[in-house]
Amino acid sequence: MVTSCNGQTKGTNQLVDSNDIQMDDYELSPETAHPKAKELMTEEFFWSPIEESGPFGSDDGSDAFYGFREWRQSNKNISPIVYLKQLMEDWGYPGFDWNELDTTKINEYLSTQRQSQISEEDVDMEAMLEIFNSVRDSSSKQIDEAQMRELMSAATSDMGRTYLLGIDNAIIAVGFGQFVLEGKIDDDIKALTRIAINRELLPILIDNWDAKYKETRIKQLSKMLATIDRINE
């Protein structure tokens, strides 16, 4: 049985009011999709709310799709790319050329960090230490401020990869989202969707996935690529 995907939101500053989405009671599934989408998107992962490599299974993909659906109701004749640009600005992701497939430039972006230094103004370090040490395992040693800063720095050191995955997830969700809602996909977002999928298939990105899941991701991304090529035929 094919599962359905429910909308999620990142926060109160989203382009779309999450309360409006929830009150709508819309549930993404083959039954609520355009017949053309139901015909081509035949495998379960396409509709899964939890499959990370599916169009709508990641948090970013789900947020992007449900936000796009709401936005589309009053922007029917505007390119979905306009929505994506607004969404990326709202998410606060560092700028990136969505057409980029050069691994050297992608690698440069992957080194992006939201902030190289964590200041006292940003974090109440004393409070953080108190919380951490209060919940630590009884067998663990307490940590000091320097160690806490090191832990926080390590946690943000891979933010470039997080940003790029979020961007690609959003592009793919909106591309497939237009198809699900309208049975077609505009040429500009179709081209970007193909690039986003191909980018995620590059060794520099795909090799970072767990070996046990990597094969599944490659198969699903490849099937999505083949499906995109069949849309508007």
C-alpha positions as a Markdown table, in Angstrom:
| # | Residue | x | y | z |
|---|---|---|---|---|
| 1 | Met | 0.0 | 0.0 | 0.0 |
| 2 | Val | 1.3 | 3.5 | -0.9 |
| 3 | Thr | 1.7 | 5.8 | 2.0 |
| 4 | Ser | 0.8 | 9.5 | 2.1 |
| 5 | Cys | 2.9 | 12.5 | 3.0 |
| 6 | Asn | 1.8 | 15.2 | 5.5 |
| 7 | Gly | 3.1 | 18.7 | 5.5 |
| 8 | Gln | 5.7 | 20.0 | 7.8 |
| 9 | Thr | 7.0 | 23.5 | 8.4 |
| 10 | Lys | 10.4 | 24.8 | 9.6 |
| 11 | Gly | 9.0 | 27.7 | 11.7 |
| 12 | Thr | 6.7 | 30.6 | 12.1 |
| 13 | Asn | 8.6 | 32.8 | 9.5 |
| 14 | Gln | 7.8 | 30.5 | 6.6 |
| 15 | Leu | 6.3 | 31.8 | 3.4 |
| 16 | Val | 3.2 | 29.8 | 4.3 |
| 17 | Asp | 1.2 | 29.8 | 7.5 |
| 18 | Ser | 1.4 | 26.3 | 8.8 |
| 19 | Asn | -2.0 | 26.7 | 10.4 |
| 20 | Asp | -3.5 | 27.3 | 6.9 |
| 21 | Ile | -1.9 | 24.0 | 5.7 |
| 22 | Gln | -3.2 | 22.0 | 8.6 |
| 23 | Met | -6.7 | 23.4 | 8.3 |
| 24 | Asp | -6.7 | 22.5 | 4.6 |
| 25 | Asp | -6.5 | 18.7 | 5.4 |
| 26 | Tyr | -4.8 | 18.1 | 2.1 |
| 27 | Glu | -2.9 | 14.8 | 2.1 |
| 28 | Leu | -0.4 | 14.0 | -0.6 |
| 29 | Ser | -1.1 | 10.6 | -2.2 |
| 30 | Pro | -1.7 | 9.0 | -5.6 |
| 31 | Glu | -5.4 | 9.5 | -5.0 |
| 32 | Thr | -5.1 | 13.3 | -4.5 |
| 33 | Ala | -2.5 | 13.8 | -7.3 |
| 34 | His | -3.0 | 14.6 | -10.9 |
| 35 | Pro | -3.7 | 11.4 | -12.9 |
| 36 | Lys | -0.6 | 11.9 | -15.0 |
| 37 | Ala | 1.5 | 11.9 | -11.9 |
| 38 | Lys | -0.2 | 8.8 | -10.5 |
| 39 | Glu | 0.5 | 7.1 | -13.9 |
| 40 | Leu | 4.3 | 7.8 | -13.9 |
| 41 | Met | 5.1 | 7.9 | -10.2 |
| 42 | Thr | 4.2 | 4.2 | -9.6 |
| 43 | Glu | 6.7 | 3.3 | -6.8 |
| 44 | Glu | 6.0 | 3.8 | -3.1 |
| 45 | Phe | 9.0 | 5.9 | -2.4 |
| 46 | Phe | 7.7 | 8.7 | -4.6 |
| 47 | Trp | 4.9 | 9.3 | -2.0 |
| 48 | Ser | 6.6 | 8.3 | 1.2 |
| 49 | Pro | 6.7 | 10.9 | 4.0 |
| 50 | Ile | 9.8 | 9.4 | 5.5 |
| 51 | Glu | 12.0 | 8.2 | 2.6 |
| 52 | Glu | 14.9 | 10.6 | 2.5 |
| 53 | Ser | 15.6 | 10.1 | -1.2 |
| 54 | Gly | 12.0 | 10.5 | -2.3 |
| 55 | Pro | 10.8 | 13.8 | -3.6 |
| 56 | Phe | 8.8 | 14.6 | -0.5 |
| 57 | Gly | 10.2 | 12.3 | 2.3 |
| 58 | Ser | 12.8 | 14.7 | 3.7 |
| 59 | Asp | 11.9 | 17.6 | 6.0 |
| 60 | Asp | 13.1 | 20.1 | 3.4 |
| 61 | Gly | 11.2 | 18.3 | 0.6 |
| 62 | Ser | 8.0 | 18.2 | 2.6 |
| 63 | Asp | 8.2 | 21.8 | 3.7 |
| 64 | Ala | 9.0 | 22.9 | 0.1 |
| 65 | Phe | 6.1 | 21.0 | -1.4 |
| 66 | Tyr | 3.4 | 22.0 | 1.0 |
| 67 | Gly | 4.6 | 25.6 | 0.9 |
| 68 | Phe | 4.6 | 25.6 | -2.9 |
| 69 | Arg | 1.1 | 24.1 | -3.0 |
| 70 | Glu | -0.2 | 27.0 | -0.9 |
| 71 | Trp | 1.8 | 29.6 | -2.8 |
| 72 | Arg | 0.6 | 28.2 | -6.1 |
| 73 | Gln | -3.0 | 28.9 | -5.3 |
| 74 | Ser | -2.4 | 32.7 | -5.7 |
| 75 | Asn | 0.6 | 32.5 | -8.1 |
| 76 | Lys | -0.7 | 30.2 | -10.9 |
| 77 | Asn | 1.1 | 32.0 | -13.7 |
| 78 | Ile | 4.4 | 32.6 | -12.0 |
| 79 | Ser | 7.4 | 30.4 | -12.4 |
| 80 | Pro | 7.9 | 28.0 | -9.4 |
| 81 | Ile | 11.5 | 29.2 | -9.4 |
| 82 | Val | 10.2 | 32.5 | -7.9 |
| 83 | Tyr | 8.9 | 30.5 | -5.0 |
| 84 | Leu | 12.1 | 28.6 | -4.6 |
| 85 | Lys | 14.1 | 31.9 | -4.5 |
| 86 | Gln | 11.8 | 33.3 | -1.8 |
| 87 | Leu | 12.0 | 30.0 | 0.1 |
| 88 | Met | 15.8 | 29.9 | 0.1 |
| 89 | Glu | 15.9 | 33.5 | 1.4 |
| 90 | Asp | 13.4 | 32.6 | 4.1 |
| 91 | Trp | 15.5 | 29.6 | 5.1 |
| 92 | Gly | 18.6 | 31.8 | 5.2 |
| 93 | Tyr | 20.8 | 29.4 | 3.2 |
| 94 | Pro | 24.0 | 30.8 | 1.7 |
| 95 | Gly | 23.8 | 31.6 | -2.0 |
| 96 | Phe | 24.6 | 28.8 | -4.5 |
| 97 | Asp | 24.4 | 28.5 | -8.2 |
| 98 | Trp | 21.6 | 26.0 | -8.7 |
| 99 | Asn | 23.0 | 25.0 | -12.1 |
| 100 | Glu | 26.4 | 24.1 | -10.7 |
| 101 | Leu | 27.8 | 20.6 | -11.4 |
| 102 | Asp | 31.5 | 21.5 | -11.1 |
| 103 | Thr | 32.8 | 19.4 | -8.2 |
| 104 | Thr | 35.5 | 22.0 | -7.4 |
| 105 | Lys | 32.9 | 24.7 | -6.9 |
| 106 | Ile | 30.6 | 22.3 | -5.1 |
| 107 | Asn | 33.4 | 21.4 | -2.7 |
| 108 | Glu | 33.9 | 25.1 | -2.0 |
| 109 | Tyr | 30.3 | 25.5 | -1.0 |
| 110 | Leu | 30.4 | 22.4 | 1.2 |
| 111 | Ser | 33.0 | 24.2 | 3.4 |
| 112 | Thr | 30.5 | 26.9 | 4.1 |
| 113 | Gln | 29.7 | 27.4 | 7.8 |
| 114 | Arg | 26.9 | 29.5 | 9.2 |
| 115 | Gln | 29.4 | 31.1 | 11.6 |
| 116 | Ser | 33.1 | 30.4 | 12.2 |
| 117 | Gln | 33.0 | 31.7 | 15.8 |
| 118 | Ile | 30.5 | 31.2 | 18.5 |
| 119 | Ser | 30.3 | 34.3 | 20.7 |
| 120 | Glu | 28.9 | 34.9 | 24.2 |
| 121 | Glu | 26.2 | 37.0 | 22.5 |
| 122 | Asp | 24.9 | 34.0 | 20.5 |
| 123 | Val | 25.0 | 31.4 | 23.3 |
| 124 | Asp | 24.7 | 31.5 | 27.0 |
| 125 | Met | 27.7 | 29.2 | 27.5 |
| 126 | Glu | 27.2 | 28.9 | 31.3 |
| 127 | Ala | 23.6 | 27.7 | 30.8 |
| 128 | Met | 24.6 | 25.3 | 28.0 |
| 129 | Leu | 27.3 | 23.8 | 30.2 |
| 130 | Glu | 24.8 | 23.4 | 33.1 |
| 131 | Ile | 22.2 | 21.7 | 30.9 |
| 132 | Phe | 24.8 | 19.4 | 29.2 |
| 133 | Asn | 26.4 | 18.3 | 32.5 |
| 134 | Ser | 23.0 | 17.8 | 34.2 |
| 135 | Val | 21.9 | 15.3 | 31.5 |
| 136 | Arg | 25.2 | 13.6 | 30.8 |
| 137 | Asp | 25.6 | 9.9 | 31.6 |
| 138 | Ser | 26.8 | 9.3 | 35.2 |
| 139 | Ser | 29.9 | 7.5 | 33.9 |
| 140 | Ser | 30.9 | 10.6 | 31.8 |
| 141 | Lys | 33.2 | 13.3 | 33.0 |
| 142 | Gln | 32.0 | 16.9 | 33.2 |
| 143 | Ile | 33.2 | 19.2 | 30.3 |
| 144 | Asp | 34.4 | 22.7 | 30.6 |
| 145 | Glu | 33.7 | 25.8 | 28.4 |
| 146 | Ala | 36.5 | 25.1 | 25.9 |
| 147 | Gln | 35.3 | 21.6 | 25.4 |
| 148 | Met | 31.7 | 22.8 | 24.9 |
| 149 | Arg | 32.8 | 25.3 | 22.3 |
| 150 | Glu | 34.7 | 22.5 | 20.5 |
| 151 | Leu | 31.6 | 20.3 | 20.5 |
| 152 | Met | 29.4 | 23.1 | 19.1 |
| 153 | Ser | 32.0 | 24.0 | 16.4 |
| 154 | Ala | 32.1 | 20.3 | 15.3 |
| 155 | Ala | 28.3 | 20.3 | 15.2 |
| 156 | Thr | 28.3 | 23.2 | 12.7 |
| 157 | Ser | 31.4 | 22.2 | 10.7 |
| 158 | Asp | 29.4 | 20.3 | 8.0 |
| 159 | Met | 26.7 | 22.9 | 7.5 |
| 160 | Gly | 27.6 | 23.4 | 3.8 |
| 161 | Arg | 26.6 | 19.9 | 3.1 |
| 162 | Thr | 23.4 | 20.4 | 5.0 |
| 163 | Tyr | 22.6 | 23.6 | 3.0 |
| 164 | Leu | 23.2 | 22.0 | -0.3 |
| 165 | Leu | 21.2 | 18.9 | 0.4 |
| 166 | Gly | 18.3 | 21.2 | 1.6 |
| 167 | Ile | 18.5 | 23.2 | -1.6 |
| 168 | Asp | 18.5 | 20.1 | -3.8 |
| 169 | Asn | 15.6 | 18.6 | -1.8 |
| 170 | Ala | 13.6 | 21.7 | -2.2 |
| 171 | Ile | 14.2 | 22.0 | -6.0 |
| 172 | Ile | 13.3 | 18.3 | -6.5 |
| 173 | Ala | 10.2 | 18.6 | -4.3 |
| 174 | Val | 8.9 | 21.7 | -6.2 |
| 175 | Gly | 9.7 | 20.1 | -9.6 |
| 176 | Phe | 7.8 | 16.9 | -8.8 |
| 177 | Gly | 5.3 | 19.0 | -6.8 |
| 178 | Gln | 4.2 | 20.9 | -9.9 |
| 179 | Phe | 3.8 | 17.6 | -11.7 |
| 180 | Val | 1.7 | 16.2 | -8.8 |
| 181 | Leu | -0.5 | 19.2 | -8.7 |
| 182 | Glu | -0.8 | 20.1 | -12.4 |
| 183 | Gly | 0.2 | 17.1 | -14.4 |
| 184 | Lys | 3.0 | 19.1 | -16.1 |
| 185 | Ile | 6.3 | 20.7 | -15.2 |
| 186 | Asp | 7.6 | 24.0 | -16.6 |
| 187 | Asp | 10.8 | 23.8 | -18.6 |
| 188 | Asp | 12.9 | 25.9 | -16.2 |
| 189 | Ile | 12.1 | 24.0 | -13.1 |
| 190 | Lys | 12.3 | 20.7 | -15.0 |
| 191 | Ala | 15.9 | 21.6 | -16.0 |
| 192 | Leu | 16.8 | 22.5 | -12.4 |
| 193 | Thr | 15.2 | 19.3 | -11.1 |
| 194 | Arg | 17.3 | 17.2 | -13.4 |
| 195 | Ile | 20.5 | 19.1 | -12.4 |
| 196 | Ala | 19.6 | 18.8 | -8.7 |
| 197 | Ile | 19.2 | 15.0 | -9.0 |
| 198 | Asn | 22.4 | 14.6 | -11.1 |
| 199 | Arg | 24.3 | 16.8 | -8.5 |
| 200 | Glu | 23.2 | 14.5 | -5.7 |
| 201 | Leu | 24.4 | 11.5 | -7.7 |
| 202 | Leu | 27.9 | 13.0 | -8.0 |
| 203 | Pro | 30.5 | 11.0 | -6.0 |
| 204 | Ile | 31.4 | 14.1 | -3.9 |
| 205 | Leu | 27.8 | 13.9 | -2.5 |
| 206 | Ile | 26.6 | 10.4 | -2.8 |
| 207 | Asp | 29.7 | 8.9 | -1.2 |
| 208 | Asn | 28.9 | 10.7 | 2.1 |
| 209 | Trp | 25.8 | 8.5 | 2.6 |
| 210 | Asp | 26.0 | 5.3 | 4.7 |
| 211 | Ala | 27.2 | 2.4 | 2.6 |
| 212 | Lys | 24.0 | 0.4 | 3.5 |
| 213 | Tyr | 21.7 | 3.2 | 2.2 |
| 214 | Lys | 23.9 | 4.5 | -0.7 |
| 215 | Glu | 22.7 | 1.8 | -3.2 |
| 216 | Thr | 19.0 | 2.6 | -2.3 |
| 217 | Arg | 19.6 | 6.3 | -2.8 |
| 218 | Ile | 21.3 | 5.8 | -6.2 |
| 219 | Lys | 18.4 | 3.6 | -7.4 |
| 220 | Gln | 15.8 | 6.0 | -6.3 |
| 221 | Leu | 17.5 | 9.2 | -7.6 |
| 222 | Ser | 18.0 | 7.4 | -10.9 |
| 223 | Lys | 14.3 | 6.4 | -11.1 |
| 224 | Met | 13.4 | 10.0 | -10.4 |
| 225 | Leu | 15.6 | 11.2 | -13.1 |
| 226 | Ala | 14.1 | 8.8 | -15.6 |
| 227 | Thr | 10.6 | 9.9 | -14.5 |
| 228 | Ile | 11.4 | 13.6 | -14.9 |
| 229 | Asp | 12.5 | 12.9 | -18.5 |
| 230 | Arg | 9.1 | 11.4 | -19.3 |
| 231 | Ile | 7.1 | 14.4 | -18.1 |
| 232 | Asn | 5.7 | 16.6 | -20.8 |
| 233 | Glu | 6.5 | 14.0 | -23.5 |
